[in-house]
Each structure stands twice: as C-alpha cells, then as structure tokens.
Amino acid sequence: MIIFLRILSILILVSISYLCYELKDYKLIIFTCCGFITGVLFTLSYVLDVARKLKVYKREFEKNSINSDESASKVKVLESKIEVLEKALQDALNNNSKNDL
C-alpha cells in the first residue's frame, strides 16, 4: 500500500509536468493543485509507514513486558519456596538437637 502511494505520487508529478507543458493556460493553478495532491500522497505514505512501525514496536514492547512480569512472578514464587524450605530445615535441626540432648 505504501509503495503504491509513492509510485502513484511520482506518476502524478510526471503527468502534471507533461500537462503543464502541453497547456499554456492555467498551468500555475494545475501545477499548484497537483503539487498539493502529490505532497499529500507522499506525506500519507510516510505517515502510514511510521504508524505500521509504531504498531509493531508496541506489540514487541507488550511481549517483553509480559515476559518480564512472568519472570518477576517466578522469582517471587521461588523466593517464597526457599524461605519455607529454610524454615523447615531450621525446625528440623532444632528438633534433632533437642532429641540428642
């Protein structure tokens, strides 16, 4: 779509030049109108290209954000498991030392 708009704007510019060459009257008005249309098409093609790239970057950022949230959640779960195991080991050592006495 973007390439089509760029090619179309170039073709319009070439046709404007030819038309202004053939017509001796009103060439300034025709050139101004067609130049405006060409400028709009060029700008529109770049705006659409930037919007498409922005959408891709947003999707990539969301994926990375979700992955980092999942990683943080996994770390918290592992930390809580370690705490539980440390407490269980400490309790077992305390019970073992009491039984030895």
N, C-alpha and C positions, 0 to 999 in steps of 0.2 A: 504494500500500500504506500509506504513512504517513498520507495524508489519510483513508483508510478507517478506520484505527485511531483517529484523532482523532474522527471522526464517530461511530464505534461507542462510544467512551468517553463522549461527550456524551449519546448516546441512552440508555446505561446509567444515567447520572446522573439523567436526566429520569425514566426508568422507576422508579428507586429512590425518587425523591421521591414519585411517584404511589403506589407500593406502600406506602410508609410512611404516607401519608395515609389510604389505604384500610384498612390493617391497624392495628389499635390495639395488638395484642400483638406482641412480639418486634421492634419496629421498630428498636431500637437495634442488635440483632445483625445484622439485614438491612442496615441503613444502614452499619454498620462493614464488613461483608464486601463489599458492593457498592462502597463508597468505596475500599476497598483495591484491588479489581479495576480500578476506574476510574483510580486513581493509577498502577497498574502499566501500564495501556494507554497513558496519556499519556506516562509515562516511556519506555516501549518505543518509542513513535513518535518521540520526540526522539532517543533513542539510535540508532535506525536511520537517522534523517536525518543525524546527525553522522557516523556510520560511512560513509555513502554519500559525504558531502562529503570526508571524510578520504581515501577511496579515490581520488576524483577528483584531489585535491591531490597524492597520492603519484604518480599517473600523470603529472601535469604536471611534477612535480619530476624524475622519471626522464627525461622527454623533454628537459627543459632541461639536465640533467646530461650526457646523451648528446651533445647538440648542442655543449656546451662542451668535452667531451672530443675530439670530432671537430675542432673549431676549433683546439684546442691542438695536435693532431696535425698539422693542415695547416700551422700556423705553424712547427712544428719542421722539417717537410719543406722548406718554403720557405727557412728559415734555412740548412739544410744545402746547398741548391742554390745559394744566394747565396755561401756560403763556397767552394764548388767553383768557381764562376764567377770569384770574386775571385782565387783561387789561379791559375786558368788564365790570367786576364788578366795577373797579375803575372809568370808564367812567360813569356808571350808578349812582354811588354815587356822582360824581361831578355834573352830570345833576340834580339829585334830590336836592342837596344842593343849586344849583343856582335857581331852581324853588321855593324853600322855601323862599328865600330872596326876 
